Amino acid sequence: MPIVIDILLNKVHQLQTFRELLEERALHRPHDLAYAFLVGTTPTNQWSYAELNRQAARVGRQLKALDAGGARALLVYPPGGDFLSSFLACLCRNVVAIPVPAPEAWNLRRSIPRLRAIAEDAQARIVLTTRKTEALWAGADNLSWDFKKIPWVTTDNCIDQSSHDLGDELIDPDLPAYLQYTSGSTSAPSGVAVSHRNLMHHLKVLHYTCGYGRGATVTWMPHFHDYGLVQGLLQPLYSGDPCYFMSPLSFLKRPSNWLAAITNYRATHSQGPNFAYSHCLRRIRDDELSALDLTSWNSAGNAAEPINPQVIDDFAGRFKAAGFRRESFAPAYGLAEATLLVSSTQGCSGPEILELDADALWRGQVTVSSRPAGNTRRLVSCGQLVRETRVSIVHPETRAKCSENEVGEIWVSSKSVAAGYWNDQPRTTAIFGAHLIDGSGPWLRTGDLGFLRDGHLFVCGRLKDLIIIRGSNYAPQDIEWAAQRSHPLVEFGEGAAFSLTVDDEERLAIFQELNGKEFPPGISPIDVAVNIRESIALEFEIRAYAVILAKRGTTPKTSSGKIQRGTCRMGLLNGSLARLFILSEGPLPKVDNNAPV
């Protein structure tokens, strides 16, 4: 059997489109499990490769009837098989898919402006969705968007037939397969145009880099996020591994569902951002832990946000009793502009953590600390570069390569790098068409700061998020982590650090959520705020001008859960962000709603 699988995989690696891939899977492995959607840990729907082919063909016939070839289609779906069949149908019928989150009744007014902006930027011609989602929108008033100007197609209404015809439209591998709209954590959302060739090449690269092909995947990551879409859902299909997926809400409400699914289905691959592992530490009870068996988990991906070494240490320590191996951790680095991953920890080598001189690092120098008790910063390696990927560490202003032990902007070159942003040539030229001072290029400018050491990529922060106070650079996530270790009432992973301009001087502000709805007896808000300020002062030798405490669920985030520090700053200054208490050395600056973030 392994020999047959290897022969089929060799053939798959030669394919150029997902239509060819689906046809190949349905022909040679029609009855093998492709996907199972879990409610809790129980499968409620399952699709073999043959059934997946049939469902994609069903939606594809509707797209053909609409003469949608070449058009952009907004995919507005809750988690589940309806999204999968429509996404694959778009790829097969030469329709450019645009995955977006489905709004819920409680957040319509918050989500509609973003969906409207995406639809207008992409010039979407149709919307694919379910009957339930369409009814929700149709019954809502004053949405500030006449979405019915665009034809809506409810794909769960499509006529079901036994045909497996995926179409015969000519597909140019270099044209967009889908638009991945970035989360907007530091800027307005932009549609990355990922081509069929980008996608197929990247899945081939990840197949080898991350050890797919003889295992199973469990995922809860959102399908409209590049991490959830590419590695969570599409990679298993490419590699021929069964995929068990659940709603992100199922994980958030009960994180043990994630690890129990890994246990039940002997998953080898599963991923999540840093907060997911922290969520498990805080919310999984000892009695739930005793029922877990994580010995099959060979690749625990950790990417999409800064990786906290303490979370890695704590997770590996607590879940060792359930068979989790520290060397299974696979920290990675990626971005939608490169389809997904640029680097990943490979071959079960486990996470490498450097103890660096923090003062030197803030000056842009990489110096391994010789003072364990001194001012240090621990950084987690994001692994080695994935196959056929090159990285340069570059001075962002001069465009010259940094020396070996200097921090600079991460520039990337790979066949997985997309052609650019949809309908935005100036920004495409600036971000995707960068050249070094010696004229070599083009390179993708990531906007992330980092360095290479012994073949490993380390990420320090973002250019736009950097806090610069009195000439020193500070990564906001480092300050946030210090604040979140300062007091038991502080909620981990739920806060933002940013700078304020006060009397023409940059000052530090911390917005921090609490883990309860109110203060317990005997503890005053000022005690918590002072603890936060003192913890930051001790670790970084800077004084926070303002510490703002808020209820849970207040911190602005993108649809994929990333902290929006700029939005948080603006909401604080224009008064739109709710807060419980402010400890400040003076008045906060005032801005209006139209001021730049």
C-alpha positions in Angstrom: 0.0 0.0 0.0 2.7 2.6 0.8 4.3 2.0 -2.6 0.9 2.7 -4.3 0.5 5.9 -2.3 4.0 7.1 -3.2 3.2 6.5 -6.9 0.0 8.5 -6.7 1.7 11.3 -4.8 4.4 11.5 -7.4 1.7 12.0 -10.0 -0.1 14.6 -7.7 3.1 16.6 -7.5 2.9 17.1 -11.3 -0.6 18.5 -11.3 -1.2 22.2 -11.9 -4.7 22.8 -10.6 -7.1 21.6 -7.9 -9.5 20.3 -10.5 -6.9 17.8 -11.6 -6.2 16.9 -8.0 -9.9 16.3 -7.2 -10.3 14.1 -10.3 -7.2 12.1 -9.4 -8.3 11.5 -5.8 -11.9 10.5 -6.9 -10.5 8.2 -9.5 -7.9 6.3 -7.4 -9.2 6.6 -3.8 -13.0 7.2 -4.2 -14.0 5.6 -0.9 -11.3 6.9 1.3 -12.2 9.6 3.9 -11.4 13.1 2.9 -13.1 15.2 5.5 -15.2 14.8 8.6 -16.9 17.8 10.4 -17.0 17.5 14.1 -19.5 18.8 16.6 -17.6 18.4 19.9 -15.6 15.3 18.9 -18.4 13.5 17.1 -18.5 13.5 13.2 -21.8 14.9 11.9 -20.9 14.9 8.2 -18.3 12.9 6.4 -17.1 13.1 2.8 -15.1 10.5 0.8 -13.1 11.8 -2.1 -15.9 10.7 -4.5 -18.5 12.5 -2.5 -16.3 15.6 -2.3 -15.9 15.5 -6.1 -19.7 15.2 -6.5 -20.5 18.1 -4.1 -18.0 20.4 -5.9 -19.5 19.4 -9.2 -23.0 20.2 -7.9 -22.0 23.8 -7.0 -19.9 24.0 -10.2 -22.9 23.5 -12.4 -24.6 26.5 -10.7 -21.5 28.6 -11.4 -21.5 27.5 -15.0 -25.2 28.4 -15.4 -24.4 31.9 -14.1 -21.5 32.3 -16.6 -19.3 33.1 -13.6 -16.0 32.2 -15.2 -13.3 34.7 -14.4 -15.5 36.5 -11.8 -14.8 37.1 -8.2 -17.2 35.3 -5.7 -17.6 36.2 -2.1 -17.9 33.0 0.0 -19.9 33.8 3.1 -20.2 30.5 5.0 -20.1 29.2 8.6 -17.6 26.4 9.2 -18.6 23.2 7.5 -18.8 21.3 4.2 -20.8 23.9 2.4 -17.8 26.2 2.3 -15.5 23.3 1.1 -17.7 22.3 -1.8 -18.1 26.0 -2.9 -14.4 26.8 -2.6 -13.4 23.8 -4.6 -16.1 24.4 -7.2 -14.7 27.9 -7.7 -11.2 26.6 -8.2 -12.5 24.0 -10.7 -14.7 26.4 -12.7 -12.2 29.3 -13.0 -14.0 31.5 -10.5 -11.9 33.5 -8.1 -13.0 32.5 -4.5 -12.9 35.1 -1.7 -13.3 33.4 1.7 -14.8 35.7 4.3 -16.3 35.1 7.8 -20.0 34.6 8.0 -21.7 37.2 10.2 -23.7 36.2 13.2 -26.9 37.9 14.4 -25.1 39.5 17.3 -22.3 41.0 15.2 -23.9 42.1 12.0 -23.3 45.8 12.4 -19.6 45.1 13.2 -18.9 42.7 10.4 -20.9 44.2 7.6 -18.6 47.2 7.0 -15.6 44.8 6.5 -17.5 42.5 4.2 -18.7 45.5 2.2 -15.2 46.9 1.9 -14.0 43.5 0.6 -16.8 43.0 -1.8 -16.2 46.5 -3.3 -12.5 46.2 -3.4 -12.7 42.8 -5.2 -15.5 43.9 -7.4 -17.3 40.7 -6.4 -19.9 39.6 -9.0 -21.7 37.0 -6.9 -22.1 35.9 -3.3 -22.2 32.2 -2.4 -23.7 31.3 0.9 -26.3 29.1 2.7 -30.0 29.7 3.0 -29.7 30.4 6.7 -27.0 33.1 6.2 -29.0 34.7 3.5 -32.1 34.8 5.6 -30.2 36.4 8.5 -29.1 39.2 6.3 -32.4 39.6 4.6 -34.1 40.0 7.9 -31.8 42.7 9.2 -32.5 46.4 8.8 -30.1 49.4 8.3 -27.0 47.4 7.3 -25.6 50.4 5.5 -25.0 48.2 2.4 -27.4 47.1 -0.3 -25.8 43.7 -0.6 -28.7 42.5 -2.9 -27.1 44.5 -5.7 -24.9 41.4 -6.0 -26.6 38.1 -7.0 -26.8 35.7 -4.0 -26.6 32.0 -4.6 -27.6 29.6 -1.8 -25.5 26.6 -2.7 -27.4 24.3 -0.3 -30.3 24.8 -2.7 -28.4 23.5 -5.7 -29.9 20.5 -7.4 -28.1 17.3 -6.3 -27.1 15.0 -9.2 -24.8 12.0 -9.5 -22.6 13.7 -12.0 -18.9 14.1 -11.1 -18.2 16.6 -13.9 -15.9 19.3 -12.5 -15.9 21.3 -15.8 -13.5 21.8 -18.7 -12.9 25.5 -18.6 -9.4 26.5 -19.4 -7.5 27.4 -16.2 -4.4 29.5 -16.5 -2.2 28.4 -13.5 -0.8 31.9 -13.2 -4.2 33.6 -12.7 -5.7 34.0 -9.2 -7.3 30.9 -7.6 -8.5 32.9 -4.7 -8.1 36.3 -2.9 -6.9 36.0 0.6 -7.9 39.2 2.4 -5.4 40.0 5.1 -6.6 40.4 8.6 -6.0 44.1 8.9 -4.1 43.9 12.2 -1.9 46.8 11.2 -3.5 48.2 8.1 -6.6 48.2 6.0 -7.5 44.7 4.6 -5.9 43.9 1.3 -6.7 41.0 -1.1 -3.6 38.8 -1.8 -4.0 37.2 -5.2 -2.9 33.6 -4.8 -2.5 31.9 -8.1 -3.2 28.2 -8.9 0.5 27.8 -9.4 1.3 29.4 -6.1 -1.1 27.2 -4.2 -0.1 23.9 -5.8 3.6 24.6 -5.5 3.2 25.6 -1.8 1.3 22.5 -0.9 4.0 20.3 -2.6 6.6 22.1 -0.5 4.7 21.7 2.8 4.0 18.1 2.0 7.7 17.4 2.3 8.7 20.1 4.8 6.1 19.2 7.4 5.9 15.4 6.9 2.4 14.9 5.5 1.2 11.9 3.6 0.8 9.1 6.2 -1.2 10.6 9.0 -4.3 12.7 9.8 -5.1 16.3 10.5 -7.3 17.9 13.1 -8.1 21.6 12.7 -10.4 24.3 14.2 -8.7 27.3 12.5 -11.1 29.6 10.6 -11.4 28.7 6.9 -11.2 32.4 5.9 -7.7 32.7 7.5 -4.7 31.5 5.5 -3.5 29.3 8.3 -6.8 27.5 8.5 -7.5 27.4 4.8 -4.1 26.3 3.4 -2.6 24.1 6.1 -5.8 23.2 8.0 -8.0 22.2 5.1 -6.2 22.1 1.7 -3.0 20.5 2.7 -4.6 17.2 3.9 -6.5 17.0 0.6 -3.3 17.5 -1.4 -1.4 15.0 0.7 -4.2 12.4 0.8 -4.6 12.5 4.6 -8.1 12.5 6.3 -9.0 15.9 7.9 -11.2 16.3 10.9 -12.4 19.8 11.4 -14.6 21.7 13.8 -15.9 25.2 14.3 -13.5 27.7 16.0 -16.3 28.4 18.5 -16.2 24.7 19.5 -12.6 25.1 20.4 -13.0 28.5 22.1 -15.8 27.3 24.3 -14.2 24.0 25.2 -10.5 23.7 24.2 -10.5 20.1 25.3 -12.5 19.4 22.1 -9.4 20.1 20.1 -7.1 17.8 22.0 -9.7 15.1 22.4 -10.2 15.0 18.6 -6.4 14.6 18.2 -6.7 11.7 20.7 -9.7 10.0 19.1 -8.5 10.2 15.5 -4.8 9.7 16.2 -4.0 13.0 14.4 -0.3 13.6 13.5 -0.7 17.2 12.4 -2.6 20.1 14.0 -1.9 23.8 14.3 -2.8 26.9 16.2 -1.5 30.3 17.2 0.2 30.9 20.5 -3.1 31.9 22.2 -4.6 28.4 21.5 -2.0 26.7 23.6 -2.4 29.3 26.3 -6.2 28.8 26.1 -5.6 25.0 26.7 -3.4 25.7 29.7 -6.0 27.9 31.3 -9.2 26.1 30.5 -8.5 22.3 30.3 -9.2 20.7 33.7 -7.2 17.9 35.2 -10.0 15.4 34.8 -10.1 16.3 31.0 -6.3 16.0 30.8 -6.4 12.5 32.2 -8.5 11.3 29.2 -6.1 12.6 26.6 -3.5 10.6 24.6 -1.4 13.0 22.5 1.3 10.5 21.5 0.3 10.5 17.8 0.8 14.3 17.6 4.0 14.7 15.6 3.7 18.3 14.4 2.1 20.9 16.7 2.3 24.0 14.5 2.5 27.4 16.2 2.3 30.5 14.0 0.1 33.5 13.0 1.1 35.6 16.0 4.1 36.1 18.3 5.2 32.9 20.0 5.7 33.1 23.8 8.5 30.8 25.0 6.8 30.5 28.4 3.6 29.1 26.8 5.7 26.5 25.0 7.5 25.5 28.3 4.2 25.4 30.2 2.2 23.5 27.6 5.0 20.9 27.1 5.3 20.5 30.9 1.6 20.1 31.6 0.6 17.9 28.7 3.6 15.6 29.0 1.3 13.5 31.2 -0.9 13.0 28.2 2.0 11.8 26.0 2.7 15.2 24.4 6.4 15.5 23.4 8.1 18.8 23.5 10.0 18.0 20.3 6.5 17.8 18.5 6.2 21.6 18.8 6.7 23.1 15.3 6.9 26.9 15.6 6.6 28.5 12.1 6.5 31.8 10.4 4.4 32.8 7.4 2.1 35.3 5.8 -0.7 35.3 3.2 1.5 37.1 0.7 3.7 34.0 0.6 0.6 31.7 0.3 1.4 30.5 3.9 4.7 29.4 5.4 8.2 30.8 5.0 9.8 28.7 7.7 8.8 25.8 9.9 10.4 23.6 12.5 11.1 20.4 10.7 11.7 16.7 11.5 10.4 16.7 15.1 13.5 18.7 16.1 11.4 20.7 18.6 11.5 24.4 19.4 14.9 26.2 19.7 14.9 29.1 22.2 17.6 31.7 22.4 18.3 33.8 25.5 19.4 37.2 24.1 20.7 40.4 25.6 17.6 42.6 25.5 19.5 45.9 25.5 21.5 44.8 22.5 18.4 43.5 20.7 16.6 46.8 21.1 19.6 48.3 19.4 19.2 45.9 16.5 22.1 43.6 17.6 21.8 39.8 18.2 23.9 38.9 21.3 23.4 35.7 23.2 23.1 36.7 26.8 25.9 35.8 29.3 23.8 37.1 32.1 20.9 34.8 32.8 19.7 37.0 35.6 20.2 40.2 33.6 18.0 42.0 31.2 17.3 39.3 28.7 14.7 38.3 26.1 13.9 34.8 25.1 13.1 34.3 21.4 11.6 31.2 19.8 13.0 30.0 16.5 10.4 29.8 13.7 12.4 26.9 12.2 14.3 26.5 8.9 13.2 27.9 5.6 10.8 25.7 3.7 12.0 24.2 0.4 12.9 26.6 -2.4 12.5 29.7 -0.2 15.1 32.4 0.2 15.2 35.1 2.9 17.3 38.2 3.2 17.5 40.3 6.4 17.5 43.9 5.2 17.9 47.4 6.5 14.5 48.7 5.7 15.7 52.3 5.0 18.9 51.6 3.1 17.8 48.3 1.4 21.3 46.9 2.2 21.7 43.4 3.6 22.2 43.2 7.3 25.3 41.6 8.8 25.1 38.2 10.4 24.2 39.4 13.9 21.9 42.4 13.0 18.1 42.6 13.1 16.4 43.8 10.0 13.3 43.4 7.9 12.6 40.0 6.6 12.4 39.8 2.8 11.3 36.7 1.0 11.7 35.2 -2.5 9.8 32.0 -3.5 7.5 30.5 -6.1 4.9 30.6 -3.4 5.0 34.4 -3.2 1.8 35.8 -4.8 1.8 38.2 -7.7 0.5 41.0 -5.6 -2.6 42.7 -4.1 -5.8 42.7 -6.1 -6.5 46.0 -7.8 -3.7 47.8 -6.0 -0.6 48.2 -8.3 1.2 50.9 -6.3 1.1 48.8 -3.1 2.0 45.7 -5.1 5.0 47.4 -6.5 6.2 48.6 -3.1 5.6 45.3 -1.2 6.1 42.6 -3.8 8.6 44.3 -6.1 11.3 45.4 -3.6 15.0 45.3 -4.8 18.1 45.4 -2.7 20.5 48.2 -3.1 22.6 46.0 -5.4 19.6 45.7 -7.7 18.8 42.1 -7.0 15.1 41.1 -6.7 12.2 41.2 -6.7 11.7 40.4 -3.1 8.5 40.4 -0.9 8.8 42.9 2.0 7.1 41.3 5.0 7.1 44.3 7.3 8.4 41.9 10.0 11.7 42.3 11.9 14.0 39.3 12.5 17.3 37.6 11.9 18.8 34.3 10.7 21.0 32.3 13.0 22.4 28.8 12.1 19.8 28.4 9.4 16.9 29.3 11.8 14.6 32.3 11.3 13.8 34.4 14.4 11.1 37.0 14.4 11.3 40.0 16.7 8.3 42.2 15.9 6.7 44.3 13.2 7.9 47.6 11.7 4.6 49.3 12.1 3.9 48.0 15.6 7.3 49.0 17.1 7.2 51.3 20.1 10.0 53.8 20.0 10.6 55.7 23.2 13.6 58.0 23.6 15.4 56.3 20.8 14.9 52.7 22.0 12.8 50.2 20.1 10.3 47.9 22.0 8.3 45.1 20.6 4.7 45.5 21.9 4.1 41.8 22.5 7.1 41.8 25.0 5.5 44.6 27.0 2.1 42.9 26.8 3.5 39.6 28.1 5.2 41.5 31.1 1.9 43.2 31.9 0.0 39.9 31.8 2.3 38.2 34.3 1.9 41.1 36.8 -1.3 40.2 38.6 -3.7 37.2 38.9 -6.7 39.3 37.8 -5.0 40.1 34.4 -6.3 38.1 31.4 -3.5 36.5 29.5 -3.3 37.3 25.7 -6.0 40.0 25.9 -4.4 43.4 25.8 -2.4 45.9 23.7 0.7 48.0 24.1 1.1 51.1 22.0 2.6 54.6 22.1 0.9 57.9 22.6 2.2 61.3 21.6 2.0 63.6 24.7 3.5 67.1 24.5 5.4 66.1 21.4 7.0 63.0 23.2 6.2 59.4 22.6 4.9 57.7 25.8 3.8 54.1 26.6 0.2 53.1 27.1 -1.1 49.7 28.1 -4.7 48.6 27.5 -5.4 45.4 29.5 -8.4 43.2 30.0 -9.2 41.6 33.4 -10.3 38.0 33.7 -13.4 38.8 35.8 -16.4 41.0 35.4 -15.6 43.0 38.6 -12.9 43.4 41.2 -13.0 41.0 44.2 -13.4 42.5 47.7 -10.2 43.9 49.0 -8.6 44.5 45.6 -8.8 48.0 44.1 -8.3 48.8 40.4 -5.3 50.9 41.3 -3.5 47.9 42.8 -3.7 46.0 39.5 -2.7 49.0 37.4 0.3 49.8 39.7 1.4 46.2 39.5 1.3 46.3 35.7 3.3 49.6 35.6 5.9 48.3 38.1 6.3 45.0 36.2 7.0 46.9 32.9 9.4 49.3 34.6 11.4 46.5 36.2 11.7 44.5 33.0 12.2 47.3 30.4 13.2 50.4 32.5 10.4 52.5 31.0 7.4 54.0 32.7 3.9 53.5 31.3 2.2 56.9 30.9 -1.2 55.3 31.1 -2.5 51.9 32.2 -6.1 51.2 31.1 -8.1 48.3 32.6 -11.2 46.9 30.8 -13.6 44.0 30.9 -13.1 40.8 29.0 -13.9 40.9 25.3 -13.1 44.6 24.9 -9.8 44.5 23.0 -10.2 45.1 19.3 -9.2 42.1 17.2 -9.2 41.1 13.5 -11.6 38.4 12.3 -8.8 35.8 12.9 -8.1 36.9 16.5 -5.1 39.2 16.1 -4.8 42.2 18.4 -5.5 45.5 16.5 -3.2 47.8 18.4 -3.9 50.8 16.1 -7.6 50.4 16.4 -7.3 50.0 20.2 -5.2 53.2 20.4 -7.8 55.1 18.3 -10.7 53.8 20.3 -9.1 54.8 23.5 -8.3 58.3 22.3 -11.7 59.0 20.7 -13.6 57.6 23.6 -15.3 54.7 21.7 -13.4 52.0 23.7 -15.0 51.0 27.0 -12.8 50.9 30.0 -13.1 50.3 33.8 -10.2 52.3 35.1 -7.4 54.5 34.0 -4.1 55.1 35.8 -2.5 58.0 34.0 0.2 60.6 34.6 -1.9 63.2 32.8 -4.8 63.7 30.3 -4.9 61.4 27.3 -4.5 63.1 23.9 -7.8 63.8 22.1 -8.5 62.8 18.5 -11.5 62.7 16.3 -12.9 59.7 14.5 -11.3 60.7 11.2 -7.8 61.1 12.5 -5.2 58.6 11.2 -4.4 55.6 13.4 
